[in-house]
Amino acid sequence: MFVTTREDPPVEALAFFRESEGISVVLPRSAALDLGFDDGPPMKLITLNVYSSLEEIGLTAAVATCLAGHGIACNMIAAFHHDHLLVPADRAEEALDLLMALRR
């Protein structure tokens, strides 16, 4: 779940980014609710098991374009070893199927 805070990110954070408006934090839903954050839209995390260079061009665009073409929202997080996507929980299986087809 995406939440925002002005305090240091909780230890349960999967990812966070400091912005001038606050700290954007990705938390497991249960942790977010336990910490008192409002419930948000249910999301599922998909990790791309592709080892891509941080300088590689086009991976994010290809994934986002594929999912957008099927009306699936996607929030990408690029980490050092993998790229991660947060997609609506009710479309996660469909997103995974589309990404597997894209991979081929």
C-alpha positions in Angstrom: 0.0 0.0 0.0 1.2 3.5 -0.8 1.0 5.9 2.2 2.6 9.3 3.0 4.1 10.6 6.2 6.3 13.3 7.5 7.9 11.0 10.0 10.7 8.5 9.4 9.6 5.5 7.4 8.6 2.6 9.6 10.8 -0.5 9.6 8.1 -2.4 7.8 8.6 -0.3 4.7 9.3 -2.1 1.5 10.4 1.1 -0.2 10.2 4.8 0.5 11.1 8.1 -1.2 11.5 11.5 0.4 9.6 14.2 -1.4 9.1 17.8 -0.5 5.4 17.1 0.4 6.3 14.1 2.6 7.8 10.7 2.6 6.1 8.2 0.2 6.1 4.8 1.7 5.2 1.3 0.3 4.0 -0.9 3.1 2.3 -4.3 3.4 -1.4 -3.5 3.9 -1.5 -5.2 7.3 1.4 -3.1 8.5 -0.1 0.1 7.2 -3.4 -0.5 8.9 -1.6 -1.5 12.2 0.3 1.8 12.0 -2.9 3.7 11.7 -2.8 4.6 8.0 -6.1 4.8 6.1 -7.0 1.9 4.0 -6.2 2.4 0.3 -6.8 0.4 -2.9 -5.6 -3.2 -2.6 -2.4 -3.6 -4.6 -0.2 -6.6 -5.4 3.5 -6.5 -5.8 5.1 -8.2 -8.9 8.9 -8.5 -9.0 10.5 -8.8 -12.4 13.1 -11.5 -12.2 15.1 -9.8 -14.9 18.6 -8.6 -14.1 18.7 -5.3 -15.9 21.3 -2.6 -15.9 20.4 0.6 -14.2 21.4 2.2 -17.5 19.2 0.0 -19.6 16.7 1.8 -21.8 13.1 0.7 -22.5 12.2 -1.9 -19.8 10.0 0.4 -17.8 8.4 1.8 -20.9 7.7 -1.7 -22.4 6.1 -3.0 -19.2 4.1 0.1 -18.5 2.9 0.3 -22.2 1.9 -3.3 -22.2 -0.2 -3.0 -19.0 -1.6 0.4 -20.0 -2.8 -1.1 -23.3 -5.0 -3.4 -21.3 -6.2 -0.7 -18.8 -4.1 -1.9 -15.9 -2.6 0.8 -13.7 1.1 0.2 -12.7 3.4 1.9 -10.3 7.0 1.0 -11.0 9.8 0.9 -8.5 13.3 0.4 -9.9 15.7 -1.1 -7.4 19.3 -2.1 -7.7 18.7 -5.8 -8.6 15.1 -5.9 -9.9 12.2 -3.8 -11.0 9.0 -4.0 -9.0 5.4 -3.2 -10.0 2.4 -2.5 -7.9 -0.8 -3.3 -9.7 -4.5 -3.4 -8.6 -5.0 -6.7 -6.7 -8.0 -7.7 -8.8 -5.9 -7.4 -12.0 -2.7 -8.9 -10.7 -3.1 -12.4 -12.4 -4.0 -10.7 -15.7 -1.0 -8.4 -15.4 1.3 -11.4 -14.7 0.0 -13.3 -17.7 0.6 -10.2 -19.9 4.1 -9.8 -18.6 4.9 -13.5 -19.2 3.6 -13.1 -22.8 5.7 -9.9 -23.2 8.8 -11.9 -22.0 8.4 -14.4 -24.7 
